[in-house]
Amino acid sequence: MFTIADFTGQEESDIEDLFPREKYAELLNEAYGLKAKNKLTAEQLQAADTKTQRVVKQAESAFRTMPAEVEEFDHFAPSGWLIRNPAFLDAKDDDTATALDRAEKLFVTFNALLEED
C-alpha cells in the first residue's frame, strides 16, 4: 500500500505536497491573485501551522489570517486554476522540476502495479 508520503519524503502528505513549499505558495498566489502584503511564501505557510507538515493544513491556517477581501481557502481552487493554466508547470526552476519528478515517480509506481499479474 502506498500513500502520497511515499513520494514526498514527509511523514504525512496530501497530493498538494508533491509541490515543494515555495512552488505551492506561488500556486496559491496565482490562484487567488494574492498581491503585495497578502502574497504567501514557503516560510509563511510553514509558520502558519507548525504542528503539521501538510501544506494544505498550513494554507488553511494562513488563509484564516487573511483580510476579509481575500477569498476563503478552498483546496480545490489551486487545482482548478492549474488545470486552466498548465503553463505554470513549464517553468524551468528547481521547484517545478521537483514537483514534476515526484509526480512522475508516483505515476511510474502505480502504472507498474497495473502491469503486475
Biopython code that builds the backbone (N, CA, C, O; Angstrom):
import numpy as np
from Bio.PDB.StructureBuilder import StructureBuilder

atoms = [
    (1, "MET", "N", (0.839, -1.170, 0.000)),
    (1, "MET", "CA", (0.000, 0.000, 0.000)),
    (1, "MET", "C", (0.888, 1.238, 0.000)),
    (1, "MET", "O", (1.888, 1.303, 0.714)),
    (2, "PHE", "N", (0.509, 2.203, -0.801)),
    (2, "PHE", "CA", (1.259, 3.446, -0.905)),
    (2, "PHE", "C", (0.410, 4.613, -0.422)),
    (2, "PHE", "O", (-0.819, 4.585, -0.492)),
    (3, "THR", "N", (1.090, 5.631, 0.065)),
    (3, "THR", "CA", (0.452, 6.914, 0.347)),
    (3, "THR", "C", (1.284, 7.984, -0.343)),
    (3, "THR", "O", (2.400, 7.720, -0.789)),
    (4, "ILE", "N", (0.747, 9.174, -0.427)),
    (4, "ILE", "CA", (1.490, 10.277, -1.043)),
    (4, "ILE", "C", (2.796, 10.523, -0.290)),
    (4, "ILE", "O", (3.779, 10.965, -0.884)),
    (5, "ALA", "N", (2.811, 10.243, 0.991)),
    (5, "ALA", "CA", (4.031, 10.428, 1.788)),
    (5, "ALA", "C", (5.198, 9.615, 1.231)),
    (5, "ALA", "O", (6.356, 9.993, 1.410)),
    (6, "ASP", "N", (4.907, 8.519, 0.566)),
    (6, "ASP", "CA", (5.970, 7.710, -0.038)),
    (6, "ASP", "C", (6.687, 8.443, -1.168)),
    (6, "ASP", "O", (7.774, 8.039, -1.582)),
    (7, "PHE", "N", (6.084, 9.511, -1.663)),
    (7, "PHE", "CA", (6.649, 10.234, -2.798)),
    (7, "PHE", "C", (7.124, 11.638, -2.439)),
    (7, "PHE", "O", (7.676, 12.347, -3.280)),
    (8, "THR", "N", (6.908, 12.037, -1.185)),
    (8, "THR", "CA", (7.304, 13.390, -0.777)),
    (8, "THR", "C", (8.439, 13.415, 0.236)),
    (8, "THR", "O", (9.082, 14.447, 0.430)),
    (9, "GLY", "N", (8.685, 12.283, 0.880)),
    (9, "GLY", "CA", (9.711, 12.257, 1.913)),
    (9, "GLY", "C", (9.249, 12.847, 3.233)),
    (9, "GLY", "O", (10.063, 13.105, 4.119)),
    (10, "GLN", "N", (7.941, 13.063, 3.371)),
    (10, "GLN", "CA", (7.372, 13.572, 4.611)),
    (10, "GLN", "C", (6.639, 12.441, 5.315)),
    (10, "GLN", "O", (6.261, 11.444, 4.700)),
    (11, "GLU", "N", (6.446, 12.618, 6.627)),
    (11, "GLU", "CA", (5.707, 11.618, 7.397)),
    (11, "GLU", "C", (4.237, 11.572, 6.997)),
    (11, "GLU", "O", (3.648, 10.496, 6.880)),
    (12, "GLU", "N", (3.647, 12.754, 6.786)),
    (12, "GLU", "CA", (2.253, 12.884, 6.365)),
    (12, "GLU", "C", (2.206, 13.778, 5.139)),
    (12, "GLU", "O", (2.929, 14.771, 5.064)),
    (13, "SER", "N", (1.366, 13.435, 4.188)),
    (13, "SER", "CA", (1.276, 14.238, 2.966)),
    (13, "SER", "C", (-0.091, 14.111, 2.321)),
    (13, "SER", "O", (-0.799, 13.117, 2.483)),
    (14, "ASP", "N", (-0.430, 15.154, 1.586)),
    (14, "ASP", "CA", (-1.580, 15.157, 0.692)),
    (14, "ASP", "C", (-1.022, 15.314, -0.717)),
    (14, "ASP", "O", (0.174, 15.554, -0.886)),
    (15, "ILE", "N", (-1.863, 15.183, -1.715)),
    (15, "ILE", "CA", (-1.404, 15.298, -3.100)),
    (15, "ILE", "C", (-0.704, 16.646, -3.339)),
    (15, "ILE", "O", (0.229, 16.728, -4.137)),
    (16, "GLU", "N", (-1.154, 17.689, -2.653)),
    (16, "GLU", "CA", (-0.548, 19.017, -2.809)),
    (16, "GLU", "C", (0.909, 19.041, -2.366)),
    (16, "GLU", "O", (1.678, 19.896, -2.805)),
    (17, "ASP", "N", (1.290, 18.115, -1.506)),
    (17, "ASP", "CA", (2.663, 18.072, -1.014)),
    (17, "ASP", "C", (3.649, 17.558, -2.058)),
    (17, "ASP", "O", (4.854, 17.537, -1.809)),
    (18, "LEU", "N", (3.158, 17.149, -3.209)),
    (18, "LEU", "CA", (4.082, 16.845, -4.310)),
    (18, "LEU", "C", (4.815, 18.119, -4.733)),
    (18, "LEU", "O", (5.925, 18.061, -5.264)),
    (19, "PHE", "N", (4.180, 19.270, -4.490)),
    (19, "PHE", "CA", (4.812, 20.560, -4.776)),
    (19, "PHE", "C", (5.719, 20.959, -3.616)),
    (19, "PHE", "O", (5.294, 20.888, -2.462)),
    (20, "PRO", "N", (6.949, 21.373, -3.888)),
    (20, "PRO", "CA", (7.751, 21.980, -2.822)),
    (20, "PRO", "C", (7.006, 23.208, -2.275)),
    (20, "PRO", "O", (6.233, 23.836, -3.000)),
    (21, "ARG", "N", (7.235, 23.547, -1.012)),
    (21, "ARG", "CA", (6.507, 24.651, -0.363)),
    (21, "ARG", "C", (6.511, 25.938, -1.184)),
    (21, "ARG", "O", (5.465, 26.562, -1.363)),
    (22, "GLU", "N", (7.666, 26.332, -1.676)),
    (22, "GLU", "CA", (7.747, 27.606, -2.402)),
    (22, "GLU", "C", (6.892, 27.573, -3.668)),
    (22, "GLU", "O", (6.256, 28.568, -4.015)),
    (23, "LYS", "N", (6.876, 26.444, -4.351)),
    (23, "LYS", "CA", (6.068, 26.327, -5.576)),
    (23, "LYS", "C", (4.585, 26.327, -5.233)),
    (23, "LYS", "O", (3.783, 26.901, -5.970)),
    (24, "TYR", "N", (4.207, 25.691, -4.125)),
    (24, "TYR", "CA", (2.798, 25.696, -3.733)),
    (24, "TYR", "C", (2.377, 27.103, -3.305)),
    (24, "TYR", "O", (1.258, 27.528, -3.591)),
    (25, "ALA", "N", (3.254, 27.817, -2.631)),
    (25, "ALA", "CA", (2.957, 29.210, -2.276)),
    (25, "ALA", "C", (2.751, 30.033, -3.546)),
    (25, "ALA", "O", (1.832, 30.849, -3.623)),
    (26, "GLU", "N", (3.604, 29.816, -4.532)),
    (26, "GLU", "CA", (3.470, 30.512, -5.820)),
    (26, "GLU", "C", (2.127, 30.160, -6.476)),
    (26, "GLU", "O", (1.451, 31.032, -7.021)),
    (27, "LEU", "N", (1.753, 28.892, -6.420)),
    (27, "LEU", "CA", (0.471, 28.457, -6.978)),
    (27, "LEU", "C", (-0.694, 29.140, -6.259)),
    (27, "LEU", "O", (-1.633, 29.607, -6.905)),
    (28, "LEU", "N", (-0.640, 29.200, -4.943)),
    (28, "LEU", "CA", (-1.686, 29.886, -4.182)),
    (28, "LEU", "C", (-1.762, 31.361, -4.556)),
    (28, "LEU", "O", (-2.851, 31.906, -4.736)),
    (29, "ASN", "N", (-0.607, 32.005, -4.672)),
    (29, "ASN", "CA", (-0.577, 33.423, -5.032)),
    (29, "ASN", "C", (-1.234, 33.654, -6.387)),
    (29, "ASN", "O", (-1.978, 34.619, -6.563)),
    (30, "GLU", "N", (-0.964, 32.779, -7.332)),
    (30, "GLU", "CA", (-1.560, 32.899, -8.666)),
    (30, "GLU", "C", (-3.052, 32.574, -8.634)),
    (30, "GLU", "O", (-3.863, 33.321, -9.182)),
    (31, "ALA", "N", (-3.410, 31.479, -8.001)),
    (31, "ALA", "CA", (-4.805, 31.027, -7.986)),
    (31, "ALA", "C", (-5.733, 32.030, -7.304)),
    (31, "ALA", "O", (-6.879, 32.206, -7.717)),
    (32, "TYR", "N", (-5.236, 32.678, -6.268)),
    (32, "TYR", "CA", (-6.053, 33.626, -5.510)),
    (32, "TYR", "C", (-5.745, 35.080, -5.839)),
    (32, "TYR", "O", (-6.347, 35.986, -5.262)),
    (33, "GLY", "N", (-4.815, 35.311, -6.758)),
    (33, "GLY", "CA", (-4.461, 36.683, -7.121)),
    (33, "GLY", "C", (-3.889, 37.463, -5.951)),
    (33, "GLY", "O", (-4.136, 38.663, -5.825)),
    (34, "LEU", "N", (-3.127, 36.793, -5.093)),
    (34, "LEU", "CA", (-2.569, 37.455, -3.906)),
    (34, "LEU", "C", (-1.433, 38.387, -4.315)),
    (34, "LEU", "O", (-0.523, 37.992, -5.045)),
    (35, "LYS", "N", (-1.497, 39.589, -3.851)),
    (35, "LYS", "CA", (-0.503, 40.610, -4.181)),
    (35, "LYS", "C", (0.076, 41.211, -2.903)),
    (35, "LYS", "O", (-0.508, 41.109, -1.824)),
    (36, "ALA", "N", (1.212, 41.824, -3.050)),
    (36, "ALA", "CA", (1.881, 42.615, -2.009)),
    (36, "ALA", "C", (1.816, 41.962, -0.628)),
    (36, "ALA", "O", (2.358, 40.876, -0.425)),
    (37, "LYS", "N", (1.151, 42.627, 0.318)),
    (37, "LYS", "CA", (1.182, 42.179, 1.718)),
    (37, "LYS", "C", (0.510, 40.828, 1.943)),
    (37, "LYS", "O", (0.785, 40.169, 2.945)),
    (38, "ASN", "N", (-0.356, 40.406, 1.042)),
    (38, "ASN", "CA", (-1.042, 39.120, 1.202)),
    (38, "ASN", "C", (-0.321, 37.969, 0.516)),
    (38, "ASN", "O", (-0.682, 36.808, 0.708)),
    (39, "LYS", "N", (0.689, 38.279, -0.275)),
    (39, "LYS", "CA", (1.416, 37.254, -1.024)),
    (39, "LYS", "C", (2.091, 36.286, -0.050)),
    (39, "LYS", "O", (2.744, 36.704, 0.906)),
    (40, "LEU", "N", (1.924, 34.992, -0.308)),
    (40, "LEU", "CA", (2.461, 33.965, 0.582)),
    (40, "LEU", "C", (3.835, 33.474, 0.146)),
    (40, "LEU", "O", (4.166, 33.469, -1.040)),
    (41, "THR", "N", (4.626, 33.062, 1.133)),
    (41, "THR", "CA", (5.923, 32.430, 0.891)),
    (41, "THR", "C", (5.911, 31.061, 1.570)),
    (41, "THR", "O", (5.020, 30.757, 2.363)),
    (42, "ALA", "N", (6.889, 30.261, 1.255)),
    (42, "ALA", "CA", (7.019, 28.951, 1.900)),
    (42, "ALA", "C", (7.161, 29.114, 3.407)),
    (42, "ALA", "O", (6.586, 28.350, 4.182)),
    (43, "GLU", "N", (7.922, 30.103, 3.809)),
    (43, "GLU", "CA", (8.147, 30.345, 5.238)),
    (43, "GLU", "C", (6.846, 30.710, 5.948)),
    (43, "GLU", "O", (6.597, 30.257, 7.065)),
    (44, "GLN", "N", (6.020, 31.526, 5.300)),
    (44, "GLN", "CA", (4.744, 31.908, 5.907)),
    (44, "GLN", "C", (3.804, 30.713, 6.025)),
    (44, "GLN", "O", (3.084, 30.578, 7.014)),
    (45, "LEU", "N", (3.813, 29.856, 5.023)),
    (45, "LEU", "CA", (2.983, 28.648, 5.104)),
    (45, "LEU", "C", (3.418, 27.784, 6.275)),
    (45, "LEU", "O", (2.582, 27.333, 7.058)),
    (46, "GLN", "N", (4.708, 27.552, 6.401)),
    (46, "GLN", "CA", (5.211, 26.713, 7.492)),
    (46, "GLN", "C", (4.921, 27.332, 8.852)),
    (46, "GLN", "O", (4.565, 26.625, 9.795)),
    (47, "ALA", "N", (5.071, 28.640, 8.955)),
    (47, "ALA", "CA", (4.829, 29.324, 10.227)),
    (47, "ALA", "C", (3.346, 29.357, 10.593)),
    (47, "ALA", "O", (3.004, 29.460, 11.771)),
    (48, "ALA", "N", (2.471, 29.272, 9.605)),
    (48, "ALA", "CA", (1.030, 29.347, 9.856)),
    (48, "ALA", "C", (0.524, 28.170, 10.684)),
    (48, "ALA", "O", (-0.438, 28.304, 11.441)),
    (49, "ASP", "N", (1.174, 27.018, 10.538)),
    (49, "ASP", "CA", (0.795, 25.839, 11.333)),
    (49, "ASP", "C", (2.021, 24.943, 11.459)),
    (49, "ASP", "O", (2.317, 24.143, 10.571)),
    (50, "THR", "N", (2.721, 25.089, 12.565)),
    (50, "THR", "CA", (3.963, 24.333, 12.778)),
    (50, "THR", "C", (3.705, 22.917, 13.294)),
    (50, "THR", "O", (4.643, 22.138, 13.462)),
    (51, "LYS", "N", (2.438, 22.583, 13.544)),
    (51, "LYS", "CA", (2.112, 21.257, 14.072)),
    (51, "LYS", "C", (1.951, 20.212, 12.975)),
    (51, "LYS", "O", (1.767, 19.031, 13.267)),
    (52, "THR", "N", (2.017, 20.634, 11.723)),
    (52, "THR", "CA", (1.823, 19.704, 10.613)),
    (52, "THR", "C", (2.821, 19.975, 9.499)),
    (52, "THR", "O", (3.302, 21.096, 9.338)),
    (53, "GLN", "N", (3.123, 18.943, 8.741)),
    (53, "GLN", "CA", (3.945, 19.081, 7.539)),
    (53, "GLN", "C", (3.066, 19.272, 6.312)),
    (53, "GLN", "O", (3.567, 19.633, 5.247)),
    (54, "ARG", "N", (1.784, 19.041, 6.439)),
    (54, "ARG", "CA", (0.855, 19.068, 5.303)),
    (54, "ARG", "C", (0.596, 20.499, 4.852)),
    (54, "ARG", "O", (0.075, 21.316, 5.613)),
    (55, "VAL", "N", (0.963, 20.795, 3.611)),
    (55, "VAL", "CA", (0.863, 22.151, 3.096)),
    (55, "VAL", "C", (-0.589, 22.630, 3.017)),
    (55, "VAL", "O", (-0.841, 23.826, 3.165)),
    (56, "VAL", "N", (-1.537, 21.741, 2.789)),
    (56, "VAL", "CA", (-2.945, 22.146, 2.748)),
    (56, "VAL", "C", (-3.392, 22.668, 4.108)),
    (56, "VAL", "O", (-4.080, 23.686, 4.184)),
    (57, "LYS", "N", (-3.014, 21.990, 5.164)),
    (57, "LYS", "CA", (-3.365, 22.445, 6.513)),
    (57, "LYS", "C", (-2.680, 23.774, 6.827)),
    (57, "LYS", "O", (-3.265, 24.641, 7.476)),
    (58, "GLN", "N", (-1.446, 23.928, 6.368)),
    (58, "GLN", "CA", (-0.736, 25.189, 6.563)),
    (58, "GLN", "C", (-1.424, 26.314, 5.789)),
    (58, "GLN", "O", (-1.552, 27.431, 6.292)),
    (59, "ALA", "N", (-1.865, 26.018, 4.573)),
    (59, "ALA", "CA", (-2.570, 27.021, 3.770)),
    (59, "ALA", "C", (-3.890, 27.411, 4.434)),
    (59, "ALA", "O", (-4.237, 28.591, 4.481)),
    (60, "GLU", "N", (-4.619, 26.430, 4.945)),
    (60, "GLU", "CA", (-5.869, 26.728, 5.657)),
    (60, "GLU", "C", (-5.611, 27.702, 6.797)),
    (60, "GLU", "O", (-6.354, 28.668, 6.974)),
    (61, "SER", "N", (-4.568, 27.453, 7.564)),
    (61, "SER", "CA", (-4.228, 28.335, 8.689)),
    (61, "SER", "C", (-3.813, 29.713, 8.206)),
    (61, "SER", "O", (-4.216, 30.721, 8.785)),
    (62, "ALA", "N", (-3.016, 29.764, 7.160)),
    (62, "ALA", "CA", (-2.559, 31.055, 6.630)),
    (62, "ALA", "C", (-3.735, 31.881, 6.123)),
    (62, "ALA", "O", (-3.783, 33.090, 6.348)),
    (63, "PHE", "N", (-4.669, 31.249, 5.451)),
    (63, "PHE", "CA", (-5.814, 31.980, 4.900)),
    (63, "PHE", "C", (-6.760, 32.469, 5.992)),
    (63, "PHE", "O", (-7.489, 33.438, 5.780)),
    (64, "ARG", "N", (-6.762, 31.820, 7.150)),
    (64, "ARG", "CA", (-7.609, 32.289, 8.256)),
    (64, "ARG", "C", (-7.177, 33.663, 8.760)),
    (64, "ARG", "O", (-7.963, 34.378, 9.380)),
    (65, "THR", "N", (-5.929, 34.026, 8.493)),
    (65, "THR", "CA", (-5.424, 35.319, 8.958)),
    (65, "THR", "C", (-5.454, 36.384, 7.867)),
    (65, "THR", "O", (-5.026, 37.516, 8.092)),
    (66, "MET", "N", (-5.955, 36.031, 6.696)),
    (66, "MET", "CA", (-6.013, 36.978, 5.579)),
    (66, "MET", "C", (-7.139, 37.986, 5.799)),
    (66, "MET", "O", (-8.111, 37.703, 6.500)),
    (67, "PRO", "N", (-6.996, 39.166, 5.194)),
    (67, "PRO", "CA", (-8.074, 40.159, 5.275)),
    (67, "PRO", "C", (-9.365, 39.626, 4.639)),
    (67, "PRO", "O", (-9.330, 38.700, 3.828)),
    (68, "ALA", "N", (-10.476, 40.211, 5.008)),
    (68, "ALA", "CA", (-11.792, 39.754, 4.547)),
    (68, "ALA", "C", (-11.934, 39.788, 3.030)),
    (68, "ALA", "O", (-12.698, 39.004, 2.467)),
    (69, "GLU", "N", (-11.210, 40.684, 2.361)),
    (69, "GLU", "CA", (-11.350, 40.785, 0.900)),
    (69, "GLU", "C", (-10.693, 39.620, 0.149)),
    (69, "GLU", "O", (-10.927, 39.438, -1.046)),
    (70, "VAL", "N", (-9.871, 38.835, 0.853)),
    (70, "VAL", "CA", (-9.246, 37.663, 0.227)),
    (70, "VAL", "C", (-10.222, 36.495, 0.307)),
    (70, "VAL", "O", (-10.769, 36.189, 1.367)),
    (71, "GLU", "N", (-10.425, 35.856, -0.828)),
    (71, "GLU", "CA", (-11.333, 34.710, -0.902)),
    (71, "GLU", "C", (-10.929, 33.631, 0.104)),
    (71, "GLU", "O", (-9.742, 33.405, 0.341)),
    (72, "GLU", "N", (-11.918, 32.975, 0.685)),
    (72, "GLU", "CA", (-11.660, 31.894, 1.638)),
    (72, "GLU", "C", (-10.946, 30.736, 0.936)),
    (72, "GLU", "O", (-11.224, 30.444, -0.227)),
    (73, "PHE", "N", (-10.030, 30.084, 1.644)),
    (73, "PHE", "CA", (-9.275, 28.975, 1.059)),
    (73, "PHE", "C", (-10.177, 27.781, 0.792)),
    (73, "PHE", "O", (-10.974, 27.373, 1.637)),
    (74, "ASP", "N", (-10.028, 27.242, -0.391)),
    (74, "ASP", "CA", (-10.716, 26.022, -0.812)),
    (74, "ASP", "C", (-9.657, 25.195, -1.521)),
    (74, "ASP", "O", (-9.097, 25.648, -2.519)),
    (75, "HIS", "N", (-9.369, 24.005, -1.036)),
    (75, "HIS", "CA", (-8.236, 23.268, -1.590)),
    (75, "HIS", "C", (-8.442, 22.833, -3.034)),
    (75, "HIS", "O", (-7.498, 22.361, -3.667)),
    (76, "PHE", "N", (-9.655, 22.980, -3.575)),
    (76, "PHE", "CA", (-9.882, 22.685, -4.992)),
    (76, "PHE", "C", (-9.495, 23.861, -5.890)),
    (76, "PHE", "O", (-9.194, 23.656, -7.066)),
    (77, "ALA", "N", (-9.496, 25.069, -5.368)),
    (77, "ALA", "CA", (-9.220, 26.260, -6.184)),
    (77, "ALA", "C", (-7.840, 26.224, -6.847)),
    (77, "ALA", "O", (-7.749, 26.515, -8.040)),
    (78, "PRO", "N", (-6.766, 25.881, -6.134)),
    (78, "PRO", "CA", (-5.467, 25.833, -6.811)),
    (78, "PRO", "C", (-5.415, 24.792, -7.934)),
    (78, "PRO", "O", (-4.817, 25.042, -8.980)),
    (79, "SER", "N", (-6.035, 23.632, -7.724)),
    (79, "SER", "CA", (-6.015, 22.615, -8.782)),
    (79, "SER", "C", (-6.845, 23.068, -9.978)),
    (79, "SER", "O", (-6.464, 22.823, -11.123)),
    (80, "GLY", "N", (-7.962, 23.717, -9.727)),
    (80, "GLY", "CA", (-8.774, 24.262, -10.817)),
    (80, "GLY", "C", (-8.013, 25.308, -11.604)),
    (80, "GLY", "O", (-8.052, 25.329, -12.835)),
    (81, "TRP", "N", (-7.316, 26.184, -10.879)),
    (81, "TRP", "CA", (-6.513, 27.209, -11.550)),
    (81, "TRP", "C", (-5.418, 26.545, -12.382)),
    (81, "TRP", "O", (-5.153, 26.964, -13.509)),
    (82, "LEU", "N", (-4.785, 25.518, -11.834)),
    (82, "LEU", "CA", (-3.697, 24.829, -12.527)),
    (82, "LEU", "C", (-4.190, 24.158, -13.813)),
    (82, "LEU", "O", (-3.486, 24.166, -14.823)),
    (83, "ILE", "N", (-5.370, 23.589, -13.781)),
    (83, "ILE", "CA", (-5.941, 22.975, -14.985)),
    (83, "ILE", "C", (-6.146, 24.029, -16.073)),
    (83, "ILE", "O", (-5.931, 23.757, -17.254)),
    (84, "ARG", "N", (-6.559, 25.220, -15.674)),
    (84, "ARG", "CA", (-6.781, 26.300, -16.643)),
    (84, "ARG", "C", (-5.496, 26.999, -17.057)),
    (84, "ARG", "O", (-5.480, 27.722, -18.053)),
    (85, "ASN", "N", (-4.419, 26.794, -16.306)),
    (85, "ASN", "CA", (-3.143, 27.472, -16.558)),
    (85, "ASN", "C", (-1.986, 26.476, -16.517)),
    (85, "ASN", "O", (-1.094, 26.610, -15.680)),
    (86, "PRO", "N", (-1.983, 25.484, -17.400)),
    (86, "PRO", "CA", (-0.953, 24.440, -17.344)),
    (86, "PRO", "C", (0.464, 24.953, -17.589)),
    (86, "PRO", "O", (1.431, 24.285, -17.221)),
    (87, "ALA", "N", (0.602, 26.115, -18.197)),
    (87, "ALA", "CA", (1.935, 26.672, -18.450)),
    (87, "ALA", "C", (2.686, 26.944, -17.146)),
    (87, "ALA", "O", (3.906, 27.105, -17.153)),
    (88, "PHE", "N", (1.967, 26.996, -16.041)),
    (88, "PHE", "CA", (2.598, 27.169, -14.728)),
    (88, "PHE", "C", (3.666, 26.104, -14.502)),
    (88, "PHE", "O", (4.681, 26.359, -13.854)),
    (89, "LEU", "N", (3.431, 24.916, -15.038)),
    (89, "LEU", "CA", (4.376, 23.806, -14.859)),
    (89, "LEU", "C", (5.456, 23.762, -15.939)),
    (89, "LEU", "O", (6.260, 22.830, -15.980)),
    (90, "ASP", "N", (5.473, 24.767, -16.811)),
    (90, "ASP", "CA", (6.524, 24.863, -17.831)),
    (90, "ASP", "C", (7.756, 25.601, -17.317)),
    (90, "ASP", "O", (8.782, 25.647, -17.995)),
    (91, "ALA", "N", (7.658, 26.175, -16.128)),
    (91, "ALA", "CA", (8.775, 26.943, -15.566)),
    (91, "ALA", "C", (10.021, 26.067, -15.474)),
    (91, "ALA", "O", (9.933, 24.871, -15.198)),
    (92, "LYS", "N", (11.156, 26.665, -15.704)),
    (92, "LYS", "CA", (12.442, 25.941, -15.678)),
    (92, "LYS", "C", (13.179, 26.246, -14.378)),
    (92, "LYS", "O", (14.276, 26.804, -14.396)),
    (93, "ASP", "N", (12.578, 25.881, -13.259)),
    (93, "ASP", "CA", (13.209, 26.106, -11.960)),
    (93, "ASP", "C", (13.248, 24.794, -11.184)),
    (93, "ASP", "O", (12.564, 23.833, -11.538)),
    (94, "ASP", "N", (14.038, 24.762, -10.143)),
    (94, "ASP", "CA", (14.221, 23.531, -9.364)),
    (94, "ASP", "C", (12.932, 23.043, -8.709)),
    (94, "ASP", "O", (12.679, 21.839, -8.663)),
    (95, "ASP", "N", (12.110, 23.971, -8.201)),
    (95, "ASP", "CA", (10.877, 23.558, -7.530)),
    (95, "ASP", "C", (9.892, 22.909, -8.501)),
    (95, "ASP", "O", (9.232, 21.927, -8.163)),
    (96, "THR", "N", (9.797, 23.462, -9.703)),
    (96, "THR", "CA", (8.924, 22.852, -10.711)),
    (96, "THR", "C", (9.445, 21.476, -11.088)),
    (96, "THR", "O", (8.674, 20.524, -11.202)),
    (97, "ALA", "N", (10.753, 21.371, -11.282)),
    (97, "ALA", "CA", (11.362, 20.078, -11.620)),
    (97, "ALA", "C", (11.111, 19.056, -10.515)),
    (97, "ALA", "O", (10.814, 17.895, -10.798)),
    (98, "THR", "N", (11.226, 19.477, -9.271)),
    (98, "THR", "CA", (10.973, 18.570, -8.144)),
    (98, "THR", "C", (9.526, 18.090, -8.147)),
    (98, "THR", "O", (9.268, 16.898, -7.975)),
    (99, "ALA", "N", (8.585, 19.003, -8.341)),
    (99, "ALA", "CA", (7.166, 18.628, -8.374)),
    (99, "ALA", "C", (6.891, 17.635, -9.498)),
    (99, "ALA", "O", (6.198, 16.637, -9.300)),
    (100, "LEU", "N", (7.435, 17.911, -10.668)),
    (100, "LEU", "CA", (7.212, 17.018, -11.806)),
    (100, "LEU", "C", (7.886, 15.668, -11.601)),
    (100, "LEU", "O", (7.337, 14.634, -11.981)),
    (101, "ASP", "N", (9.070, 15.675, -11.002)),
    (101, "ASP", "CA", (9.768, 14.413, -10.713)),
    (101, "ASP", "C", (8.976, 13.558, -9.725)),
    (101, "ASP", "O", (8.869, 12.343, -9.891)),
    (102, "ARG", "N", (8.423, 14.200, -8.700)),
    (102, "ARG", "CA", (7.623, 13.466, -7.715)),
    (102, "ARG", "C", (6.372, 12.871, -8.363)),
    (102, "ARG", "O", (6.014, 11.720, -8.110)),
    (103, "ALA", "N", (5.715, 13.673, -9.200)),
    (103, "ALA", "CA", (4.509, 13.187, -9.882)),
    (103, "ALA", "C", (4.847, 12.033, -10.819)),
    (103, "ALA", "O", (4.114, 11.047, -10.896)),
    (104, "GLU", "N", (5.957, 12.164, -11.524)),
    (104, "GLU", "CA", (6.369, 11.085, -12.427)),
    (104, "GLU", "C", (6.630, 9.795, -11.649)),
    (104, "GLU", "O", (6.208, 8.716, -12.066)),
    (105, "LYS", "N", (7.319, 9.913, -10.532)),
    (105, "LYS", "CA", (7.613, 8.733, -9.711)),
    (105, "LYS", "C", (6.317, 8.067, -9.245)),
    (105, "LYS", "O", (6.210, 6.841, -9.247)),
    (106, "LEU", "N", (5.343, 8.872, -8.850)),
    (106, "LEU", "CA", (4.052, 8.354, -8.422)),
    (106, "LEU", "C", (3.387, 7.576, -9.559)),
    (106, "LEU", "O", (2.934, 6.450, -9.355)),
    (107, "PHE", "N", (3.326, 8.167, -10.753)),
    (107, "PHE", "CA", (2.665, 7.502, -11.877)),
    (107, "PHE", "C", (3.418, 6.266, -12.340)),
    (107, "PHE", "O", (2.795, 5.264, -12.691)),
    (108, "VAL", "N", (4.726, 6.313, -12.350)),
    (108, "VAL", "CA", (5.517, 5.138, -12.726)),
    (108, "VAL", "C", (5.243, 3.998, -11.745)),
    (108, "VAL", "O", (5.074, 2.848, -12.150)),
    (109, "THR", "N", (5.200, 4.324, -10.463)),
    (109, "THR", "CA", (4.940, 3.309, -9.435)),
    (109, "THR", "C", (3.570, 2.672, -9.610)),
    (109, "THR", "O", (3.441, 1.448, -9.590)),
    (110, "PHE", "N", (2.538, 3.511, -9.784)),
    (110, "PHE", "CA", (1.186, 2.969, -9.917)),
    (110, "PHE", "C", (0.975, 2.259, -11.250)),
    (110, "PHE", "O", (0.258, 1.260, -11.308)),
    (111, "ASN", "N", (1.575, 2.751, -12.303)),
    (111, "ASN", "CA", (1.473, 2.054, -13.591)),
    (111, "ASN", "C", (2.119, 0.678, -13.521)),
    (111, "ASN", "O", (1.620, -0.275, -14.120)),
    (112, "ALA", "N", (3.218, 0.570, -12.798)),
    (112, "ALA", "CA", (3.884, -0.731, -12.642)),
    (112, "ALA", "C", (2.977, -1.726, -11.918)),
    (112, "ALA", "O", (3.010, -2.921, -12.209)),
    (113, "LEU", "N", (2.177, -1.243, -10.989)),
    (113, "LEU", "CA", (1.234, -2.124, -10.287)),
    (113, "LEU", "C", (0.170, -2.670, -11.236)),
    (113, "LEU", "O", (-0.287, -3.803, -11.083)),
    (114, "LEU", "N", (-0.214, -1.864, -12.207)),
    (114, "LEU", "CA", (-1.214, -2.304, -13.182)),
    (114, "LEU", "C", (-0.670, -3.385, -14.106)),
    (114, "LEU", "O", (-1.421, -4.208, -14.631)),
    (115, "GLU", "N", (0.640, -3.372, -14.296)),
    (115, "GLU", "CA", (1.280, -4.329, -15.191)),
    (115, "GLU", "C", (1.533, -5.676, -14.529)),
    (115, "GLU", "O", (1.776, -6.668, -15.216)),
    (116, "GLU", "N", (1.480, -5.721, -13.198)),
    (116, "GLU", "CA", (1.733, -6.969, -12.477)),
    (116, "GLU", "C", (0.593, -7.951, -12.702)),
    (116, "GLU", "O", (-0.569, -7.559, -12.801)),
    (117, "ASP", "N", (0.934, -9.212, -12.780)),
    (117, "ASP", "CA", (-0.089, -10.267, -12.964)),
    (117, "ASP", "C", (-0.564, -10.815, -11.656)),
    (117, "ASP", "O", (-1.417, -11.702, -11.632)),
]
sb = StructureBuilder()
sb.init_structure("model")
sb.init_model(0)
sb.init_chain("A")
sb.init_seg("    ")
for serial, (resi, resn, name, xyz) in enumerate(atoms, 1):
    if name == "N":
        sb.init_residue(resn, " ", resi, " ")
    sb.init_atom(name, np.array(xyz, "f"), 0.0, 1.0, " ", f" {name:<3s}", serial, name[0])
structure = sb.get_structure()
